């Protein structure tokens, strides 16, 4: 049941982000934190990588990201930079191996394509907002590293 919610979350994130491109960034201001999201274990030329950033429990639950990026898989590691207001955020990533524009899942909604979520090792249940959220501020790290699970 929980895995199904995670898969639905990732699928909706993809659909919501289909119109976004890699130049999407929050507006810059003095109170923003420049944050780099690094994705590791990317299969080179293995399909676009979709990155979603959620800024609230509601956007996470509704599976509507506040920021989204679609990146080409030209290197085994890629990064995007975004300017965020200090606060709590959750991050979700998947690589669309077959380039069909959606996260493919198997029985019980288990992803067939590589995925990564903030505060999730790739083993066990990923949890929801309370587990996945991270606090971003001027005094915290400026690089979020997510490693895609191998499928």
N, C-alpha and C positions, 0 to 999 in steps of 0.2 A: 504494500500500500504506500509506504513512504517512498520507495524507489519509484513507483508510478508517479508520485507527485514531483519528484526530482526530474524525471524524464519529461513530464508535461511542462515543468518550469523551463527546462532547456529548450524544448521545442517552441514554446511560445516566445522565449527570448529570441530565437532565431527569426521567427516570423516578424516580430516587432522590429528587428534590426535589419531586415532585408533592404531597406531604403537607405541605411546609413553607410558611410564610407570612412576611410581611415583619417579623414581630416576633421572629424567631429571632435570638438573640444569645448569644455566649459569656458565661459567668458573669463578673461583674466582680470584680476583685481588684487589689491594689496593684501586682502585677507585670505586669498586662495593658497592652497598648498599644491605645488607642482609634484605630481606623483607619476612614477614610471611603473607600468604593469609589464612584467617580463614573463613570457610564456616559453617554457622549455619542453623538450621532447617532441618538437614539431616534426612530422614526416615531411621532408623536403619535397616540394611539388606534389604533395599528397592531398590537396584540397585546401580551400580557404579556412582561416582560423577566425572564429567568431568570439568576441569578447564583450561581456555585458557587465555593467556596474550599476548596482542598486543602492539607493541612498536612504531607504526607509523600509520598515517591516511591511508597510502596505504595498510599495512598489514590488518588493520581493515576493510577497504572497500573491499579488495579481500578475506576477511574471511580466512586468512592464519595466524594462531597464531605463534608468535615467540617462545613461550614456552607453553608446554601443559602437563597436568598431568591427570592420571586416578586413582582415589582413591576408595578403598572399603568403603562401608557405614557401618562401624562397630560401630560407635558412633554418637550421634546427632550433634556433632560438630567435624570438622576435620581441620587440618592445613597442609600446605606445605610451605617450605622455599625455596626461590630462591634468587640468587645473581644477581642483576640488575645494569646496569650502570645508573647513574642519568639521568632522562628524563621523558617524558610523556608516560603513559601506560593506556590501557583500559583492564578490566577484565570481563570475562564471565564464568558462571557456569551453569550446569544443572545436574539433577539426572536422570539417565536412569532407571526409575521405572520398566519397563518390560524387561530390559536387551537385547534389540534388536539392540544396537549399534547406535541408532539414536534418535534425539529429535523428539518425536511425536507431531504433530500439528493437530488442528481441522479446522473448517471452518474459513476462512480468515487468516489462518496461525497462529492462536493463540495457544501457546504451551499447550499441555495436561500434560506435566511433569513439575516439579518444576524448575524454572530458577532464576538467579540473574545476574545483570549487575552492573558494577561500576557506581556510581552516579545516580542510578535509584531505586526508592522506591518500584517498582513492580506495581505501579498504573500509568495510563496514558501511553503516548508514551515514549519509552526509549531513543529516539534521536539517534544520530550517534556519531562519534568520538568526535566532539566538546563538546558534553554533557558528554560522558562517560569517557573521558580521565582524568587522575589524574597525578599530578606532584610528582615524587619520587626523593628524594635527601637525602643528608646526614643530612639535618636539618629538614626533614619531618618525620611524623610517620612511624614506621617500621612494622605496622600491618594493613592490609586491611581486613575488615570484610564484608562479603557478606552473606545475609540471603536469602535462597531459598524461593520462593513464594510457598504457599500451593495451590495445585490443587485438 
